[in-house]
Amino acid sequence: MQLLGIIAQGLMPVYYAVVKRLFGPTIFGYYASTFAITEVLTRLGVCGADRGMYRFVAAHRAAGETDLERRALGTGLRLAGAVTGVIVVALVVLAGPLGRWMGRPTLSSTLPFMAPVVTTAALMFILVAATLARKVTSVSFFVRGLIEPGMLLVAATTAYLLGAGTRGLAVAHGVAYVLTAAAAVIGAARVFGGRTLLKALRSPPHPQFARFTLPLALSDGANTLFQRVDMLVMPLYVDPKAIAAYFVAEVAGRVSANIRYAFDGIAAPLLSEALALRDHDRLRYNLRLLTRWVTTLSLPIATTMIALREFVLLMFGRDTLVASSVLVLATTGHLLSGTLGLGGQVLMMAGRSRVVLANQVGSTALNFILCLLLVPRFGINGAAISVLACLTTMMVAMVIEVWVLERVHPFHAALLKPVGAAAATLAVQLIAVRMLPSLVGAIVALLGGVLTYVGVLLLLGLAREERDVVKQAVTRVRGILGRAR
């Protein structure tokens, strides 16, 4: 289900491509700037409650502590609801002054309509995380994988057909997230039961929840700010069309990290249970196994994005080709974050939220400084260089911290196999694109890359766990075909 969710999340870049082509680069640039603000405040408003679901719901479920599980769910929902409610009111009231301060007067007409997304998106994140903590992946697949991008796409297209402009696009964005949050409520009610959700909202506070999640709230806010510092600094020096090109290149580069994001909901409960049971061998095994799987699935996506970057950017319009280098830098950074990022889950599930907060605050401050230094001189490429440098620094620090504090690390010999296969794949894809600079070359590069990657992996030999997965998949396919006959 998580792999299907990864594929479905590919609709998000399609959504951005459609919006940019329908509304044009200028309106899309204003929309992207507004979205960057609401995204930062949403992660801050969640107050770390989604991570709290992974840590407490999973641990209490494993221990059979139903009452504490329900109290954790209710505490997270109430905490995030109160904080995001205050943020929404503040955004609506301060939209005009904020727009004038940032030199973007259009914020006064877009921010009030997109502000409610801070609450609805936070609700969706928490409920989906709670279902994943219960080891139910179907809600995440349908809500995050299908309904979220689908609602956004339908709402934006409808707004365009009605002749809407910047404000209408903002309204469509807000409506889409209201409907997505409603779907998350329905999905969570099917997993926990509607009465359980209502009891959770009325339950007493969880004794440890706030102490664990509040540092994570600041950490999540810092992390989202880290990801959007570039979008907040660039309007001071770069025109909206260049910002739009940067935004779509960064979104496309983020695809290589979607694998790890999908695995977060699987990894966090597993790591939480191992830490709660103080099973060090299980912790090390799960970290290495999941890191290898994330790496194996992420690398071919990254090589394809780098080799076919011009074809990818042309989906958003010829004017986005100026962000070709941005796409390479963004893909590299998100690939690094994806393959090594599970170390952050180890720190969080071990209760070391203050360490995570320190990492995020430090990297965000460094990114802000580098953006101010590099963007005026190098434009959008300077912003991409800043993000890559800060991601590299943060990942190295995180690996060292996990080793020092928990005595585990993600590295092992089997990781070299997908790395070697990816190197061969990138070489084949680049040669194909150079020799056939057309759509035919892109198709050859795509198919040849898949065959090369799979072939080299098989030649090097799959690990035992991967062989087991292949056998199970083959058995299930045979069973489905047998029933069909």
Helices and strands as residue ranges (DSSP letters): H 2-8, H 11-46, H 49-52, I 53-57, H 58-63, H 66-102, H 107-114, H 117-133, H 138-140, I 141-147, H 148-161, H 166-192, H 194-202, H 209-233, G 234-236, H 240-253, G 254-257, H 258-276, H 280-307, H 309-314, G 318-323, H 324-340, H 342-349, H 353-378, H 380-406, G 413-415, H 416-435, H 439-460, H 464-484
